[in-house]
Every structure is written in structure tokens, then in C-alpha cells.
């Protein structure tokens, strides 16, 4: 069983525009309210590093790799853990709704007993941070920031 923490939002702009912003991982720090640092490039197995800040929780460091990605669709970041800790996947997903609109989801999937406990412990902080990220991405894509 897995625990999923997710925020989904509709964006009134073509998916191409949103993907262009999202695929520039190192540019996230310029507009994302939760990313203090973002390093990485898209490519299977490519290393990715985030330093994220969550209100009430503090800084959360993510050292992972691109486990799966598809242009205009999704980016999945695998976060290695010890075998007994379970697994963590951070995901950024896009769905085309029309030529001029899409929806975006950001989230974390915690799998395994210890990982699910971690997710339950921090989910309220993550939800709030994910909502801030999604709103900022929407504002940037729609040209309001």
C-alpha cells in the first residue's frame, strides 16, 4: 500500500508553455516559493537535488534521480532510501484538457511501512508547500508573474 500526497490545479494556457517552465529544473528557484535550491537536468537516471522549505517544517533536502519522464506529460523523481525504509517518488504531472488549458499535479508517493509513516507525519506541510508551488507555476504560465 502507498500513501499519496498531491495537489492538482487547472492552468489556462497550453501544456507546452507549462512544460517549458517545468522542464527547466534549475530555473525553479526564480519562481517557486518552496525551492531554495534546485539542480538537475532531465534525462533517465540523471541526478536531481532540491532544497525545499516548508512552513512549520523547515528545510527538506531531496537527493534523487529522474526515474521517468515524458515531454508534455510527467516528471518522476525517485528518492533512494535504505531497503527497510520503503520508497519515495516525487511527481510532477500534466494532463492536456484542450488546446488552451491543462491541469498540473505535484505530489509525493510514499511506499513501504516506514515511508508511509513519514508521509503521514509530514503530509500537512507538504500539501501546503505543493499548493504554493502549483499556484506559482500557474501564475508564471498564465503570465501573471
HUSULLIN-V378718 format. One record per helix or strand of 2 or more residues. SS is the DSSP state (2 for helix, 1 for strand). FROM is the first residue (numbers start at 1). LEN is the number of residues. If there is no record, write none. Layout:
# HUSULLIN-V378718
[[SS FROM LEN] [SS FROM LEN]]
This chain:
# HUSULLIN-V378718
[[1 2 10] [2 15 9] [2 25 6] [1 35 6] [1 47 8] [1 58 13] [1 74 6] [2 83 3] [1 87 12] [1 101 11] [2 113 29]]
